[in-house]
Amino acid sequence: MANSVNDKKDAGVVQSELKVIFNAPQKKVWDALTKDIHRWWPKEFFAMPQSKKFVLEAKLGGRMFESAGTKGGVIWGTVIAIEPLHFINIAGYLAPPFAGPALTLFRLSLESAGKNLTTLKISDSIIGSVTDQTQSATQEGWKFLFGDKMKSFVETPRKSKK
């Protein structure tokens, strides 16, 4: 039977948290998260296949988005609080067909964990239409993005430009 427009869905809350320890100073991790996010964010995590670049504008009111140039894009969220080098809070909407409908409150915080060690704490609360799989899918996605892709980008030595 097809769903009608008047179908009622239950709302819920899902909270996911993750910690990733980087073998790098806090500034290098912050720069990777903000200035260089387009260099490590994988294309398979774009919501739209025509998207070319992922951007995080690290300022109050800034956007976290994927850009497809003149072909559009998707805003993932808006920066609602920031203390550079320490944390950034993002509020966003999950609209069908990407997920939801739901609201997401996302916090990325950095703490020094010793000489050249930095802990990134990821906290994501999703409020709205969630399923039993929402938390595990969110957790796995953040592990892949931050624990694999970002960590590899930050910790891989690069040739310096002369």
N, C-alpha and C positions, 0 to 999 in steps of 0.2 A: 504494500500500500504506500502510495506517495505521501510525503509529509505535506501538510497544508501550512499556509502562512500563519495560522492561528495556533500551531503546536506550541506547547509550553515546555520550556527547558528549565531544569534546576540550575541554580547558580551555586558556585562554590569558591573556595580559596585553596590555592596550591602554593606552598613555599618551598623553594629550593635554595640550598647553600652549597658552596664549594670553596675550597682553599687551594691555591696553587703557589708553590714556593719556587722562585726564580733565582738562579745563580747570577744575579746582576744587581747593580745599585738601583735604588728607587727611581731616580730620574730616568734611567734607561727604560725601565718598565713603563713608567708614565708616558714617555715619548712614544713607545711602541703602541700603547693603548690609544693615544690621541693622534699624534702627528703621522704615525706610520701604519695605522690600522688597515689602510688600503693595500699595504704590502703583504699582509699575512692573512687577511680575511678571505676564506676560500669561496670561489664562485658557486660551489654547490650549496652554499648557505644563502645565496640571494633568493629573494622571494619572486623575482621576475627574471626570466631567462635573458632578457635584453640588457639587464643592468651590467655596468662596466666597472664601477668603483664603489667601495664602501667608505663612508666618511663619518667621523665623530668630531663635531665642532665643540671644542672644550671651552665653552663659555656659558654663562647663565643665559638661558633661552636658546642655546645652540641646538642643532639637530643631530640625531644619529640616523643616517639614512643611506640608502643605496641609490646611485644615480645611473640613469640610462641616457644621460645627455638630453638631447631634444626628444627622445622617445619616452620620457617619463622617469619614474622612479618610485620608491616607497620610503616614507618616513617611518622609522621604527620607533622613534620617541623624541622627546624634548628634554634638554638638561634643566632640571628644576632646582638643583643645588650642586655646588662645586667648591672644592678647596684644592687648587692645583697642587699636584704631587701627592695628595692624600686621598681624595675621594671625588666621585662624580655620581649623582643620582639622576636617573632618567625615568620619565613617565611616558608610557606609550599605550597605544591601542592595538589589539589583535582583532582584525576584522576578517570575516569570511572573504575569500576562501583560504586565507593564510592560517587561520585558527579562530578561536573565539566564537562569538563576540566576547571580548574580555578587555580588562585594563591590566597593564603590567607596571609594577614599580620595581625598578632595577637599580642596585647599588654596586658599584665597583670601588673598593677601598684598598689602599696600599699601606703597608707598614714595613719598616725596616726590621729584618729578622737577624741582623748581625752584619758583619762586614761583607759587602757585596751579596747580601741575601735579602730578598724582598718577598713578602707574602701578599698575594692578591686575594682578597675575599670577594666572592660574588654572591649576592643575595638577590633573589628574584621572587616577587610575590605576584601571582596571577589571580585576579578576581573576576569571576564571570562564568561563562560556559566552559567548564573544564571536565575532563574525563578521567577515568582511572589511569590512563596512560600519560596524562599531561606532565605529572611530576617526573616520571622516569625519562620521558622524552626530553624534557627541559634539562634535566641533570646530565644526560648523555650528550646533548648538544653543547652545553657549556663546557663539559670535560674535553670534548673534541676541539672546540674553538680555543679555549684559554689554556687547557692543560697540555694540548698537543700542538696546535698551530701557532699560537702566540708564544708559548714556551720555546718551541723550536726556533722561531724567528729571533727571539731575544737572546738566546744562548748560543746561537751559531755565529762563530767569528766571521767578520766580513773584512775584505780587503779595504784598507783606508785609501781614500782618494788623494792623489798627490797633486 
